[in-house]
Amino acid sequence: MIRFFPGSRHRSTGENFLSGFQSLARACDAINARIGHAVAWITLLIVVVQFVVVVMRYVFGIGSLNMQQSIVYMHAIIFLVAAGYALQRNVHVRIDIFYAKASTKQKARIDFFGTTLVLLPFCAIVWYGAWPYVVASWRTLEGAPEGVGLPAIFLLKTFILVYVALLAIQGFSMAVGAAYRIFEADDANGAGG
């Protein structure tokens, strides 16, 4: 069993504490997995809309600014909403200097401190900066600046907050998983020595 507080004889409190966080982390993982799978379908929709735009333009000589802008909106939505899922699946961009050669416990420490000291503060800063921007957009129901096109820029800007929220909950899940791996390694070392 994992002891949250190594060397403690009263393991049940620490185990329950960690187990509660693990349950919450699993829920965060499930949310991002479901959203990631759902958002993946938008890529198919982008292909279909782009195909229709090309056929309309080059076969029928008809252009549609709304359809062209919808491709940009969908593209933005994919990247913003799927960021948490990409982080969960470890398919994000990682500058790997030390990580590949690190032990399991060292990787867990890098994940824990990277998440708590870099990722979560980044999410807080972006949320803090984006909130007034999104609220102002909603107050005016901001539309296309040219007066033509999709009248829903306020909805698109809202996805900045969705991005931050999904990235933060995935960061929380990663931090909990990393803490679990750190304490598991400590427990294994304590049992062996």
Kinemage of the C-alpha trace (Angstrom):
@kinemage 1
@onewidth
@group {chain A} dominant
@subgroup {mainchain}
@vectorlist {calphas} color= white
{ca met a 1} P 0.000 0.000 0.000
{ca ile a 2} L 1.032 3.565 -0.518
{ca arg a 3} L 1.767 5.642 2.514
{ca phe a 4} L 1.197 9.320 1.878
{ca phe a 5} L 3.331 10.160 4.880
{ca pro a 6} L 6.298 7.770 4.720
{ca gly a 7} L 7.142 6.171 8.037
{ca ser a 8} L 3.729 6.865 9.519
{ca arg a 9} L 2.046 4.046 11.369
{ca his a 10} L -1.355 5.611 10.751
{ca arg a 11} L -1.595 4.970 7.060
{ca ser a 12} L -5.364 5.117 6.634
{ca thr a 13} L -5.689 8.932 6.855
{ca gly a 14} L -2.903 9.569 4.349
{ca glu a 15} L -4.135 6.826 2.047
{ca asn a 16} L -7.683 8.183 2.153
{ca phe a 17} L -6.355 11.689 1.487
{ca leu a 18} L -4.359 10.574 -1.552
{ca ser a 19} L -7.106 8.257 -2.717
{ca gly a 20} L -9.594 11.157 -2.697
{ca phe a 21} L -7.257 13.184 -4.876
{ca gln a 22} L -6.733 10.186 -7.151
{ca ser a 23} L -10.490 9.839 -7.633
{ca leu a 24} L -10.711 13.513 -8.546
{ca ala a 25} L -7.718 13.130 -10.891
{ca arg a 26} L -9.402 10.184 -12.634
{ca ala a 27} L -12.521 12.323 -13.110
{ca cys a 28} L -10.361 15.084 -14.648
{ca asp a 29} L -8.767 12.507 -16.960
{ca ala a 30} L -12.190 11.223 -17.996
{ca ile a 31} L -13.431 14.742 -18.772
{ca asn a 32} L -10.427 15.527 -20.968
{ca ala a 33} L -10.574 12.124 -22.685
{ca arg a 34} L -14.251 12.535 -23.584
{ca ile a 35} L -13.740 16.096 -24.761
{ca gly a 36} L -10.638 15.099 -26.737
{ca his a 37} L -12.501 12.334 -28.535
{ca ala a 38} L -15.451 14.618 -29.282
{ca val a 39} L -13.246 17.431 -30.575
{ca ala a 40} L -11.419 15.010 -32.864
{ca trp a 41} L -14.583 14.828 -34.960
{ca ile a 42} L -14.245 18.530 -35.718
{ca thr a 43} L -11.209 17.695 -37.868
{ca leu a 44} L -13.450 15.639 -40.141
{ca leu a 45} L -15.903 18.521 -40.280
{ca ile a 46} L -13.061 20.893 -41.266
{ca val a 47} L -12.135 18.619 -44.165
{ca val a 48} L -15.734 18.409 -45.358
{ca val a 49} L -16.307 22.171 -45.101
{ca gln a 50} L -13.008 22.929 -46.851
{ca phe a 51} L -13.932 20.501 -49.634
{ca val a 52} L -17.317 22.204 -50.036
{ca val a 53} L -15.659 25.653 -50.101
{ca val a 54} L -13.256 24.546 -52.836
{ca val a 55} L -15.988 22.917 -54.930
{ca met a 56} L -18.275 25.927 -54.553
{ca arg a 57} L -15.510 28.337 -55.531
{ca tyr a 58} L -13.803 26.518 -58.388
{ca val a 59} L -16.709 24.573 -59.837
{ca phe a 60} L -19.625 26.929 -59.261
{ca gly a 61} L -17.823 30.265 -58.841
{ca ile a 62} L -19.499 30.925 -55.489
{ca gly a 63} L -17.583 32.113 -52.446
{ca ser a 64} L -18.695 31.924 -48.855
{ca leu a 65} L -16.889 34.017 -46.261
{ca asn a 66} L -18.914 32.426 -43.458
{ca met a 67} L -17.801 28.929 -44.456
{ca gln a 68} L -14.189 30.041 -44.768
{ca gln a 69} L -14.305 31.685 -41.344
{ca ser a 70} L -15.941 28.611 -39.855
{ca ile a 71} L -12.815 26.653 -40.797
{ca val a 72} L -10.668 29.103 -38.844
{ca tyr a 73} L -13.065 28.920 -35.871
{ca met a 74} L -13.055 25.104 -35.897
{ca his a 75} L -9.272 25.025 -36.178
{ca ala a 76} L -8.948 27.327 -33.159
{ca ile a 77} L -11.477 25.296 -31.189
{ca ile a 78} L -9.577 22.071 -31.850
{ca phe a 79} L -6.304 23.476 -30.561
{ca leu a 80} L -7.814 25.243 -27.565
{ca val a 81} L -10.133 22.482 -26.408
{ca ala a 82} L -7.856 19.517 -27.144
{ca ala a 83} L -4.822 20.933 -25.295
{ca gly a 84} L -5.742 19.165 -22.049
{ca tyr a 85} L -6.258 15.910 -23.925
{ca ala a 86} L -2.887 16.307 -25.683
{ca leu a 87} L -1.227 16.880 -22.322
{ca gln a 88} L -2.957 13.819 -20.893
{ca arg a 89} L -1.772 11.631 -23.774
{ca asn a 90} L 1.733 13.124 -23.615
{ca val a 91} L 1.571 14.198 -27.273
{ca his a 92} L 2.328 17.845 -26.560
{ca val a 93} L 5.613 19.499 -27.425
{ca arg a 94} L 8.220 18.773 -24.785
{ca ile a 95} L 11.752 20.115 -24.738
{ca asp a 96} L 13.482 17.012 -23.490
{ca ile a 97} L 16.907 17.652 -22.027
{ca phe a 98} L 16.869 15.566 -18.858
{ca tyr a 99} L 13.530 13.767 -18.897
{ca ala a 100} L 14.323 10.856 -21.252
{ca lys a 101} L 17.260 9.630 -19.177
{ca ala a 102} L 15.654 10.250 -15.780
{ca ser a 103} L 14.519 7.495 -13.429
{ca thr a 104} L 10.811 6.982 -12.740
{ca lys a 105} L 11.042 8.943 -9.487
{ca gln a 106} L 13.004 11.762 -11.158
{ca lys a 107} L 10.420 11.938 -13.959
{ca ala a 108} L 7.676 12.093 -11.343
{ca arg a 109} L 9.473 14.972 -9.596
{ca ile a 110} L 9.956 16.813 -12.905
{ca asp a 111} L 6.259 16.299 -13.704
{ca phe a 112} L 5.150 17.406 -10.236
{ca phe a 113} L 7.293 20.527 -10.019
{ca gly a 114} L 6.839 21.399 -13.691
{ca thr a 115} L 3.093 21.190 -13.282
{ca thr a 116} L 2.830 23.019 -9.969
{ca leu a 117} L 5.485 25.674 -10.619
{ca val a 118} L 5.027 26.292 -14.358
{ca leu a 119} L 1.809 24.892 -15.841
{ca leu a 120} L -0.705 25.826 -13.131
{ca pro a 121} L 0.683 29.363 -12.643
{ca phe a 122} L 0.641 29.770 -16.447
{ca cys a 123} L -3.033 28.768 -16.447
{ca ala a 124} L -3.796 31.241 -13.648
{ca ile a 125} L -2.031 34.080 -15.496
{ca val a 126} L -3.798 33.340 -18.776
{ca trp a 127} L -7.178 33.090 -17.003
{ca tyr a 128} L -6.527 36.373 -15.203
{ca gly a 129} L -5.569 38.085 -18.456
{ca ala a 130} L -8.287 36.531 -20.597
{ca trp a 131} L -11.242 36.998 -18.246
{ca pro a 132} L -11.781 40.747 -18.852
{ca tyr a 133} L -11.129 40.236 -22.563
{ca val a 134} L -13.823 37.551 -22.790
{ca val a 135} L -16.280 39.434 -20.561
{ca ala a 136} L -15.916 42.587 -22.684
{ca ser a 137} L -16.541 40.516 -25.805
{ca trp a 138} L -19.704 39.017 -24.288
{ca arg a 139} L -20.981 42.418 -23.142
{ca thr a 140} L -21.024 43.651 -26.725
{ca leu a 141} L -21.731 40.242 -28.302
{ca glu a 142} L -18.702 40.937 -30.450
{ca gly a 143} L -19.098 39.961 -34.067
{ca ala a 144} L -16.948 40.074 -37.171
{ca pro a 145} L -14.975 43.344 -37.337
{ca glu a 146} L -15.666 43.749 -41.054
{ca gly a 147} L -19.402 43.508 -40.514
{ca val a 148} L -19.545 40.393 -42.682
{ca gly a 149} L -18.716 36.892 -41.624
{ca leu a 150} L -19.560 34.926 -38.531
{ca pro a 151} L -21.060 37.134 -35.838
{ca ala a 152} L -19.744 35.029 -32.956
{ca ile a 153} L -16.259 36.204 -32.018
{ca phe a 154} L -17.441 36.369 -28.397
{ca leu a 155} L -18.034 32.595 -28.510
{ca leu a 156} L -14.622 31.959 -30.009
{ca lys a 157} L -12.938 34.059 -27.314
{ca thr a 158} L -14.764 32.023 -24.667
{ca phe a 159} L -12.741 29.013 -25.756
{ca ile a 160} L -9.659 30.712 -24.292
{ca leu a 161} L -11.181 30.168 -20.846
{ca val a 162} L -12.204 26.623 -21.764
{ca tyr a 163} L -8.608 25.997 -22.847
{ca val a 164} L -7.219 27.237 -19.544
{ca ala a 165} L -9.750 25.294 -17.470
{ca leu a 166} L -9.155 21.991 -19.277
{ca leu a 167} L -5.387 22.465 -19.193
{ca ala a 168} L -5.515 23.277 -15.466
{ca ile a 169} L -7.612 20.250 -14.530
{ca gln a 170} L -5.258 18.054 -16.538
{ca gly a 171} L -2.325 19.702 -14.770
{ca phe a 172} L -3.963 18.912 -11.428
{ca ser a 173} L -4.387 15.306 -12.516
{ca met a 174} L -0.748 15.131 -13.603
{ca ala a 175} L 0.428 16.592 -10.286
{ca val a 176} L -1.606 14.048 -8.328
{ca gly a 177} L -0.272 11.198 -10.484
{ca ala a 178} L 3.290 12.460 -10.069
{ca ala a 179} L 2.867 12.756 -6.274
{ca tyr a 180} L 1.503 9.220 -6.227
{ca arg a 181} L 4.550 7.949 -8.156
{ca ile a 182} L 6.935 9.840 -5.850
{ca phe a 183} L 5.369 8.402 -2.705
{ca glu a 184} L 5.135 4.968 -4.290
{ca ala a 185} L 8.891 5.063 -4.996
{ca asp a 186} L 9.547 6.271 -1.430
{ca asp a 187} L 7.373 3.470 -0.079
{ca ala a 188} L 9.189 0.865 -2.217
{ca asn a 189} L 12.567 2.195 -1.074
{ca gly a 190} L 11.425 2.191 2.570
{ca ala a 191} L 10.173 -1.399 2.323
{ca gly a 192} L 13.415 -2.565 0.720
{ca gly a 193} L 15.743 -0.800 3.121
